[in-house]
């Protein structure tokens, strides 16, 4: 959320953030958009712009903080995407044909690997099934549902559980998809640094300011660089 310097007009700033698929590092924030709160369609404008760019033949997978509404799902056609979804998301389990919430599905979690969760070691495991959204068309292609759970290393107590949906093919395994979900969530606070960066670049300005988007771009790149520095190790990072 951003506010114009003098008039007090409020905007939502949406930005694209490119991450490495190898280690989740933030690479760049190449484009920003402003909208009013009543005109939000998170991710769709970024997706359209990114589809028009040349990434030298590299595959682009869109990480969506949430799944667009049913009226916007057609805009996901022809692109690869993964989306974090709430446990209450209603789907059809293609194994049985039964409909219900993701939280009610019967899942078979695989082997556990040790990860860090909120600064402490935890055991992570994944499960995968094929589903179809109940709000989608009957002939809609199936989606991969990836469920991830984190358990306490010593007691086995469940610490967290999350769900994601994706149309990415089987050449990317469930563990890699789960890692992408985690990286996208961890990187979200990066762009929140833009507000401070924008203040250092001269502020939001007013509607029609020809330099507004240049300042947003500079602020986004500063935020990306700072985010990488915060997670870096070694003397140079200081």
C-alpha positions as CSV (number, residue, x, y, z in Angstrom):
1,X,0.0,0.0,0.0
2,X,1.3,3.5,-1.0
3,X,0.0,7.0,-0.4
4,X,0.4,10.0,-2.6
5,X,2.6,12.7,-1.1
6,X,0.1,15.6,-0.9
7,X,-3.4,14.5,-1.9
8,X,-3.3,11.4,0.3
9,X,-4.7,9.2,-2.5
10,X,-4.1,5.5,-1.7
11,X,-2.8,3.0,-4.1
12,X,-1.8,-0.7,-4.2
13,X,1.6,-1.2,-5.8
14,X,2.0,-4.6,-7.5
15,X,5.4,-5.7,-8.7
16,X,7.0,-8.6,-10.4
17,X,9.9,-10.3,-8.6
18,X,12.1,-12.8,-10.4
19,X,13.6,-15.6,-8.3
20,X,16.2,-18.2,-9.1
21,X,14.8,-21.7,-9.4
22,X,18.1,-23.1,-7.9
23,X,18.3,-21.3,-4.6
24,X,15.3,-18.9,-4.4
25,X,17.5,-15.8,-4.5
26,X,15.8,-12.6,-5.6
27,X,17.2,-11.6,-9.0
28,X,15.4,-8.5,-10.0
29,X,12.1,-6.6,-9.8
30,X,11.7,-5.4,-13.3
31,X,8.2,-3.9,-13.5
32,X,5.7,-2.2,-11.1
33,X,2.0,-1.3,-11.4
34,X,-0.3,1.0,-9.4
35,X,-4.0,0.4,-8.9
36,X,-6.8,1.4,-6.6
37,X,-8.0,-1.1,-4.1
38,X,-11.1,-1.7,-6.2
39,X,-9.1,-2.7,-9.2
40,X,-6.9,-5.4,-7.8
41,X,-6.3,-8.6,-9.8
42,X,-3.1,-9.8,-8.2
43,X,-0.5,-11.3,-10.5
44,X,-2.4,-11.0,-13.8
45,X,-0.9,-7.9,-15.2
46,X,2.6,-9.1,-14.1
47,X,2.0,-12.4,-15.8
48,X,0.9,-10.8,-19.1
49,X,4.0,-8.5,-19.1
50,X,6.4,-11.3,-18.3
51,X,5.0,-13.5,-21.1
52,X,6.0,-10.8,-23.5
53,X,9.6,-10.7,-22.4
54,X,12.6,-12.7,-23.8
55,X,14.4,-14.8,-21.2
56,X,16.8,-16.4,-23.6
57,X,14.8,-19.7,-23.8
58,X,14.7,-20.2,-20.0
59,X,11.4,-21.6,-18.6
60,X,9.4,-19.2,-16.6
61,X,7.1,-20.5,-13.8
62,X,4.7,-18.0,-12.2
63,X,4.5,-18.2,-8.4
64,X,1.1,-16.9,-7.4
65,X,0.4,-15.9,-3.8
66,X,-3.2,-17.1,-4.3
67,X,-5.2,-18.6,-7.1
68,X,-7.2,-16.0,-9.2
69,X,-11.0,-16.2,-9.2
70,X,-12.8,-18.4,-11.6
71,X,-13.5,-15.5,-13.9
72,X,-9.7,-15.0,-14.3
73,X,-8.6,-18.6,-14.6
74,X,-8.7,-18.4,-18.4
75,X,-5.8,-16.0,-18.2
76,X,-3.6,-18.8,-16.8
77,X,-4.0,-20.8,-20.1
78,X,-0.7,-21.4,-21.8
79,X,1.6,-20.6,-18.9
80,X,3.2,-22.6,-16.1
81,X,2.2,-21.7,-12.6
82,X,2.1,-22.7,-9.0
83,X,-0.2,-21.2,-6.5
84,X,-0.5,-21.4,-2.7
85,X,-4.1,-22.1,-1.7
86,X,-5.9,-22.4,1.6
87,X,-6.8,-25.7,3.2
88,X,-10.5,-24.9,2.6
89,X,-10.1,-24.9,-1.2
90,X,-12.8,-27.1,-2.7
91,X,-11.6,-29.7,-5.2
92,X,-12.5,-33.0,-6.8
93,X,-10.1,-35.8,-5.9
94,X,-9.5,-37.6,-9.2
95,X,-8.6,-40.9,-7.5
96,X,-12.1,-41.3,-6.1
97,X,-14.2,-38.6,-7.8
98,X,-15.2,-37.3,-4.4
99,X,-15.5,-33.6,-3.8
100,X,-14.3,-31.8,-0.7
101,X,-11.8,-29.4,0.9
102,X,-8.1,-30.0,0.6
103,X,-7.8,-30.4,4.3
104,X,-10.1,-33.5,4.1
105,X,-8.1,-35.4,1.5
106,X,-6.5,-38.7,2.3
107,X,-2.8,-38.0,1.8
108,X,0.2,-40.3,1.8
109,X,3.3,-38.3,2.9
110,X,6.7,-39.4,1.8
111,X,10.1,-39.5,3.5
112,X,11.1,-36.6,5.8
113,X,14.0,-34.2,5.3
114,X,15.4,-31.8,7.8
115,X,14.8,-28.1,7.1
116,X,14.7,-24.9,9.1
117,X,11.3,-23.5,10.2
118,X,11.2,-20.2,12.0
119,X,14.9,-20.5,12.8
120,X,14.6,-24.0,14.3
121,X,15.1,-27.5,12.7
122,X,12.0,-29.3,11.5
123,X,11.2,-32.3,9.5
124,X,9.4,-31.7,6.1
125,X,7.5,-34.2,4.0
126,X,5.3,-33.9,0.9
127,X,2.3,-35.7,-0.6
128,X,0.9,-35.3,-4.1
129,X,-2.4,-36.2,-5.7
130,X,-4.3,-35.0,-8.9
131,X,-7.3,-32.9,-8.4
132,X,-9.7,-30.6,-10.3
133,X,-11.1,-27.4,-9.0
134,X,-14.8,-27.7,-8.2
135,X,-15.4,-24.2,-9.6
136,X,-13.7,-25.1,-12.9
137,X,-15.2,-26.6,-16.0
138,X,-15.8,-30.4,-16.0
139,X,-13.3,-30.8,-18.9
140,X,-10.6,-28.7,-17.2
141,X,-7.2,-30.3,-17.1
142,X,-6.2,-31.9,-13.8
143,X,-3.9,-30.0,-11.4
144,X,-1.2,-31.3,-9.2
145,X,-1.9,-30.8,-5.5
146,X,1.2,-30.6,-3.3
147,X,0.7,-30.8,0.4
148,X,3.6,-30.0,2.7
149,X,3.8,-30.6,6.4
150,X,6.5,-29.6,9.0
151,X,6.9,-31.6,12.2
152,X,9.0,-31.1,15.3
153,X,12.3,-33.0,15.1
154,X,12.0,-34.4,18.6
155,X,8.3,-34.9,19.3
156,X,6.9,-35.3,15.8
157,X,4.3,-32.7,16.6
158,X,2.8,-31.0,13.5
159,X,4.1,-27.4,13.3
160,X,2.6,-26.3,10.0
161,X,0.9,-27.6,6.9
162,X,0.4,-26.0,3.5
163,X,-1.2,-26.7,0.1
164,X,-0.4,-25.7,-3.4
165,X,-1.8,-26.3,-6.8
166,X,0.1,-26.4,-10.1
167,X,-0.1,-27.2,-13.7
168,X,3.7,-27.8,-14.0
169,X,4.5,-31.2,-15.5
170,X,5.9,-34.3,-13.9
171,X,9.5,-33.4,-14.9
172,X,9.5,-31.3,-11.8
173,X,9.0,-33.5,-8.7
174,X,6.9,-32.8,-5.7
175,X,9.9,-31.9,-3.5
176,X,11.1,-29.2,-6.0
177,X,7.6,-27.8,-6.2
178,X,7.3,-27.6,-2.4
179,X,10.7,-25.8,-2.4
180,X,9.4,-23.3,-4.8
181,X,6.3,-22.7,-2.7
182,X,8.5,-22.1,0.3
183,X,10.9,-19.7,-1.5
184,X,8.0,-17.7,-2.9
185,X,6.6,-17.2,0.6
186,X,9.9,-16.3,2.0
187,X,10.5,-13.7,-0.7
188,X,7.2,-11.8,-0.3
189,X,8.5,-9.4,2.4
190,X,11.3,-8.3,0.0
191,X,8.9,-6.0,-1.9
192,X,7.6,-4.5,1.4
193,X,11.0,-2.8,1.6
194,X,9.9,-0.7,-1.4
195,X,8.0,1.8,0.8
196,X,11.2,2.8,2.6
197,X,13.2,2.8,-0.6
198,X,10.6,5.0,-2.3
199,X,10.8,7.5,0.5
200,X,14.6,7.8,-0.1
201,X,13.9,8.3,-3.8
202,X,11.6,11.3,-3.4
203,X,8.3,9.8,-2.3
204,X,5.2,8.7,-4.1
205,X,4.5,12.0,-5.8
206,X,1.1,12.7,-7.3
207,X,-1.0,11.2,-10.1
208,X,0.5,12.2,-13.5
209,X,4.0,12.6,-12.1
210,X,6.1,11.5,-15.1
211,X,8.9,10.2,-12.9
212,X,6.7,8.2,-10.5
213,X,7.4,4.8,-12.1
214,X,11.1,5.5,-12.4
215,X,11.2,6.0,-8.7
216,X,9.2,2.8,-8.1
217,X,11.6,0.9,-10.3
218,X,14.7,2.2,-8.4
219,X,13.0,1.5,-5.1
220,X,12.2,-2.0,-6.1
221,X,15.7,-2.7,-7.3
222,X,17.2,-1.3,-4.0
223,X,14.8,-3.5,-2.1
224,X,15.9,-6.6,-4.1
225,X,19.6,-5.8,-3.5
226,X,19.1,-5.2,0.2
227,X,17.1,-8.4,0.5
228,X,19.9,-10.4,-1.1
229,X,22.4,-8.7,1.2
230,X,20.4,-9.6,4.3
231,X,20.5,-13.2,3.5
232,X,24.1,-13.3,2.3
233,X,27.1,-14.6,4.3
234,X,30.6,-13.4,4.3
235,X,32.4,-10.1,5.1
236,X,31.3,-8.5,1.9
237,X,27.6,-8.6,2.8
238,X,28.1,-6.1,5.6
